[in-house]
Amino acid sequence: MAIAGQAFVVGVLETPVGTVPRVATVLAGRDRWGTLLVRLGFGRMRYTVEPGLYGVGAPNEDSPVLVTANYKLSFDHLRAALVGLDAWVLVLDTNGINVWCAAGKGAFGTAALCAQVAASRLAQLVRHRRLVVPQLGAPGIAAHAVKQQSGFAVVYGPVLARQLPEFLARGMQATPAMRRKTFLLAERAVLIPVELVIAGKWALLLALLLAGASGLFGPATFWENVREHGGWTLAGLGSGLLAGTVLTPLLLPMLPGRAFSLKGGVAGLLAALIFLAPFFSRSEGEGSALAALAWLLIISAVSSFFGMEFTGASTYTSLSGVKKEMRIAVPLQAAAGICGMLLLLWAKRVQ
């Protein structure tokens, strides 16, 4: 059941099926702070609202029923799009996962929808028999089964919540633009912070290992070696990290190939060339050439790995395709990284 004590609830609605919480359509400061933290990757799986029935405005028996997930970011996008409208909002328990991902995993599915329709007693609340389901939830919803089990017909709404007012005003008729999922620069850029945080967890351990290796295998004492070479080591790792998590998403359509590992590898090569310019300015000789080759391999491997991580945030990858890519790419990335580190150690010996 929906809980009236949640912070975004601004009142209650007395209905034939009992008291229903009425939610605000204007996001408060704590909502925006929560969004920021989630965008940075903190508390993503705990950012939820209670499943159940909510109201927006002053809905009645003829108001539309809009279905969403209990991931609060999805819920907030929906209610913020409904300013000035009267509607019922039916929230499914998706374990804190957004509509699209939950549909693919089965949490935003036919069984969950029918169960919530029954639990909320919608048939006693509204005269019509329509449920507006987000288009991105379609992979998990079998409309004919929902009709058979609940008596409600499924109407697939637009891709974006902000398109709902126009969709409803048009009598629930979608335009071609409402059916198209884009993946433009701004849409990719907003995903970069969480990719950086996730990558940072991997990079911290690798940075400590590389800094330690630079101290152990140099010609001087451990700390002297770390001071002399550790900065360059961390800068090289950082170049690969930024190439994979920032440069790859930003340049995604322009990078060659279909595989994200290849796109990340190419972005890594670009970053490696930028990194090697000041690296070459401070040393020369055989050791320098070996070190340059080593960094080309290491930075490209790191960038390729983190670029491949972006498959989970893109709009056009599939689970089977990603698994196939990983079977090929991960061994190559590991081999390139290991070869690069061995070359780097060899370069220190011949300098």
Residue pairs with C-beta under 8 A, 6 or more apart in sequence:
1 50
1 52
1 119
2 20
2 21
2 50
2 51
2 52
2 53
2 54
2 91
3 9
3 21
3 50
3 52
4 12
4 19
4 21
6 21
6 49
6 50
7 28
7 30
8 23
8 24
8 28
8 31
8 49
8 76
8 79
9 21
9 22
9 23
9 24
9 54
10 22
10 23
10 24
11 21
11 22
12 19
12 20
12 21
12 22
13 19
13 20
13 21
13 22
13 55
13 58
13 59
15 55
15 125
16 124
16 125
17 53
17 120
17 121
17 122
17 124
17 125
20 53
20 54
20 55
20 88
21 54
21 55
22 54
22 55
22 56
22 57
23 54
23 55
23 56
23 79
23 89
24 79
25 56
25 57
25 79
25 80
25 82
25 83
25 84
25 85
26 80
26 83
27 35
27 76
27 80
31 76
34 43
34 47
34 72
35 73
35 76
37 43
37 47
38 44
38 47
38 72
38 73
38 194
39 190
39 193
39 194
40 193
40 194
40 197
41 193
41 194
41 197
41 198
42 197
44 96
44 194
45 95
45 96
46 96
47 71
47 72
47 73
47 96
48 70
48 71
48 72
48 96
49 70
49 72
49 75
49 91
50 70
50 91
51 70
51 91
51 92
51 93
51 116
52 90
52 91
52 116
52 119
52 120
53 88
53 89
53 90
53 91
53 116
53 120
53 122
53 125
54 88
54 89
54 90
54 91
55 87
55 88
55 89
56 79
56 82
56 85
56 86
56 87
56 88
56 89
57 82
57 84
57 85
57 86
57 87
58 86
59 86
59 87
59 88
60 86
61 125
61 126
61 127
62 126
62 127
62 128
63 86
63 87
63 88
63 126
64 87
64 88
64 130
64 132
64 168
64 172
65 87
65 88
65 89
65 90
65 122
65 126
65 130
65 131
65 132
65 152
66 78
66 82
66 87
66 88
66 89
66 90
66 132
66 157
66 164
67 89
67 90
67 91
67 92
67 113
67 131
67 132
67 133
67 134
67 137
68 74
68 75
68 78
68 89
68 90
68 91
68 92
68 99
68 134
69 75
69 91
69 92
69 94
69 97
69 98
69 99
69 102
69 107
69 108
69 137
70 91
70 92
70 93
70 94
70 95
70 96
71 94
71 96
71 97
71 98
71 99
71 102
73 98
74 98
74 99
75 89
75 91
77 161
77 162
78 89
78 161
78 164
79 89
80 161
81 161
81 162
81 163
81 164
81 165
82 164
82 165
84 165
85 164
85 165
85 168
87 168
88 122
88 125
88 126
90 113
90 116
90 117
90 120
90 122
90 131
91 116
92 102
92 107
92 108
92 112
92 113
92 116
93 107
93 112
93 116
94 102
94 107
94 108
94 112
95 102
95 107
97 105
97 107
97 108
99 108
99 134
99 136
99 137
100 136
100 137
102 108
102 137
102 140
103 109
103 136
103 137
103 138
103 139
103 140
103 141
104 139
104 140
104 319
105 140
106 140
107 140
108 137
108 140
108 141
109 140
109 141
110 140
110 141
110 142
110 145
110 146
110 149
113 131
113 133
113 141
113 146
113 150
114 145
114 146
114 149
114 150
117 123
117 131
117 150
117 152
118 150
122 150
122 152
123 129
123 150
123 151
123 152
129 151
129 152
129 153
130 152
130 153
130 154
130 155
130 172
131 146
131 152
131 153
131 154
131 155
132 155
132 156
132 157
132 164
132 172
133 141
133 154
133 155
133 156
133 157
134 156
134 157
134 158
134 159
134 161
135 156
135 157
135 158
135 159
135 174
135 178
135 179
136 159
136 181
138 156
141 154
143 153
143 154
143 156
146 152
146 153
146 154
147 153
147 154
155 172
156 174
157 163
157 164
157 167
157 172
157 174
157 178
158 164
158 166
158 167
158 174
158 178
158 179
159 178
159 179
159 180
159 181
160 178
163 177
163 178
166 175
166 178
167 173
167 174
167 178
181 315
182 315
183 252
183 314
183 315
183 316
185 250
188 249
188 250
188 252
189 249
189 250
191 249
191 310
191 313
192 245
192 246
192 249
192 250
194 313
195 245
195 249
195 306
195 309
195 310
195 313
196 241
196 245
196 246
198 309
199 241
199 244
199 245
199 306
199 309
200 241
202 306
203 237
203 238
203 241
206 237
206 302
207 234
207 237
210 233
210 234
210 237
210 341
211 226
211 230
211 233
211 234
213 233
213 341
213 345
214 225
214 226
214 229
214 230
214 232
214 233
215 222
215 223
215 225
215 226
215 229
215 230
216 222
216 225
217 225
217 345
217 348
218 224
218 225
218 228
218 229
218 348
219 225
219 348
219 351
220 228
229 348
232 279
235 275
236 275
236 295
236 298
236 299
237 298
237 302
239 268
239 271
239 272
239 274
239 275
239 299
239 303
240 268
240 271
240 272
240 298
240 299
240 300
240 301
240 302
240 303
240 306
241 302
241 303
241 306
242 271
243 264
243 267
243 268
243 270
243 271
243 299
243 302
243 303
243 306
243 307
244 264
244 267
244 268
244 302
244 303
244 304
244 305
244 306
244 307
244 309
244 310
245 306
245 307
245 309
245 310
247 267
247 270
247 271
247 303
248 255
248 260
248 263
248 264
248 267
248 303
248 306
248 307
248 310
249 310
249 313
251 263
251 267
252 263
252 310
252 314
255 262
255 263
255 266
255 267
256 262
256 263
256 266
257 263
257 266
259 308
259 325
259 329
260 307
260 308
260 310
260 311
260 314
260 317
260 325
261 304
261 305
261 307
261 308
261 325
261 328
261 329
261 332
261 333
262 304
263 307
264 303
264 304
264 305
264 306
264 307
264 308
264 310
265 300
265 301
265 303
265 304
265 307
267 303
267 307
268 299
268 300
268 301
268 302
268 303
268 304
268 307
269 296
269 299
269 300
271 299
271 303
272 295
272 296
272 299
272 300
275 295
275 299
276 292
276 295
276 296
279 288
279 291
279 292
279 295
280 288
280 292
283 291
283 351
285 351
286 347
286 350
286 351
287 347
287 348
287 349
287 350
287 351
288 347
288 351
290 343
290 344
290 346
290 347
290 350
291 343
291 344
291 347
293 340
293 343
294 339
294 340
294 341
294 342
294 343
294 344
294 347
295 340
295 344
296 340
297 336
297 337
297 339
297 340
297 343
298 336
298 337
298 340
298 341
298 344
300 336
301 333
301 334
301 336
301 337
301 340
302 337
304 329
304 332
304 333
304 336
305 329
305 330
305 333
308 322
308 325
308 326
308 329
311 317
311 322
311 325
312 322
